[in-house]
Amino acid sequence: MIRYRNFKTLCSYVCGEFIRFYLTTGCDQIRYTHSQITEGLPNYSCRLDSDDGSVLLLPLDDWVDRLDEVMPLVRTWLGEHSDLKGCKPEKSHYQGDRYWFTRWQEANPW
């Protein structure tokens, strides 16, 4: 049960950052999945992949003792493997994540 709870924590960290990134920037160059919905991934793992061909695979066994490092790693990876120039967020009531909004503004200085 503890392993599953840790997996759900890993998923929430990875997916949470991905969702904040996507909703704030509108960038659709990155995809998220995890082992419970995608066959072929290691058990209890999350994956991000980018249009540039890069993949970030996070197996729980590699991260369980350092879950606090996951969100900064994901944030850095998203920034390195996406191009926010020309991205347009959908109209929404979501205010956006300040970090991603600043990165989006820097890429699109209208």
C-alpha positions in Angstrom: 0.0 0.0 0.0 2.8 2.4 0.8 4.4 1.8 -2.6 1.2 2.5 -4.4 0.8 5.7 -2.3 4.3 6.8 -3.3 3.5 6.1 -6.9 0.4 8.3 -6.7 2.6 11.0 -5.2 5.1 10.7 -8.1 2.3 10.9 -10.6 0.8 14.0 -8.9 4.2 15.7 -9.0 4.9 14.9 -12.6 1.4 15.4 -13.9 0.8 18.5 -11.8 3.8 20.3 -13.3 2.8 19.1 -16.7 -0.7 20.4 -16.3 0.5 23.8 -15.0 2.9 24.0 -18.0 0.2 23.1 -20.5 -2.6 25.3 -19.2 -0.3 28.3 -18.8 1.5 28.1 -22.1 -0.8 26.1 -24.4 2.3 24.2 -25.6 1.3 20.8 -27.0 4.8 19.5 -27.8 4.9 17.4 -24.6 2.9 14.3 -23.6 2.4 12.7 -20.2 1.5 9.1 -19.3 2.1 6.6 -16.5 2.4 2.8 -16.2 -1.2 2.3 -15.2 -2.5 3.5 -18.5 0.3 2.7 -20.9 1.6 -0.8 -21.5 5.3 -1.4 -21.8 6.4 1.1 -19.1 8.1 -0.1 -16.0 5.7 -0.7 -13.1 5.0 2.4 -11.1 6.6 4.9 -13.5 5.7 8.2 -15.2 6.9 9.3 -18.6 7.0 12.6 -20.4 8.0 12.7 -24.1 8.6 15.6 -26.4 8.2 16.3 -30.1 12.1 16.7 -30.2 12.3 12.9 -29.4 13.4 13.3 -25.8 11.9 11.1 -23.1 11.9 11.6 -19.3 11.1 8.3 -17.6 10.7 8.3 -13.9 10.4 4.9 -12.3 9.3 5.0 -8.7 12.1 2.8 -7.5 14.7 5.3 -8.7 12.9 8.3 -7.1 11.1 7.0 -4.0 13.8 8.4 -1.6 14.0 11.7 -3.3 10.5 12.6 -4.4 11.3 16.2 -3.5 13.6 16.4 -6.5 11.0 15.4 -9.0 9.1 18.7 -9.5 12.3 20.8 -10.2 13.6 18.1 -12.5 10.3 18.0 -14.5 10.2 21.8 -14.6 13.7 22.0 -16.0 13.1 19.1 -18.5 9.9 20.8 -19.8 11.7 24.0 -20.3 14.6 22.3 -22.2 12.4 20.2 -24.5 9.7 22.7 -25.5 9.6 25.8 -27.7 7.1 28.3 -26.3 7.4 30.7 -29.2 4.1 31.0 -30.9 2.2 28.9 -28.3 -1.2 30.3 -27.3 -2.9 29.2 -24.1 -6.6 28.4 -24.3 -9.0 30.9 -22.9 -9.7 29.8 -19.4 -10.4 31.0 -15.9 -7.1 29.5 -14.8 -4.8 32.3 -13.8 -1.7 30.3 -14.8 1.5 29.3 -13.1 3.7 32.4 -12.5 6.9 30.5 -13.5 5.5 29.2 -16.8 3.7 32.5 -17.6 7.0 34.4 -17.3 8.7 31.8 -19.6 5.9 32.1 -22.1 6.1 35.9 -22.0 9.8 35.8 -22.6 9.3 33.6 -25.7 6.5 35.8 -27.0 7.3 39.5 -26.3 4.4 40.8 -28.4 
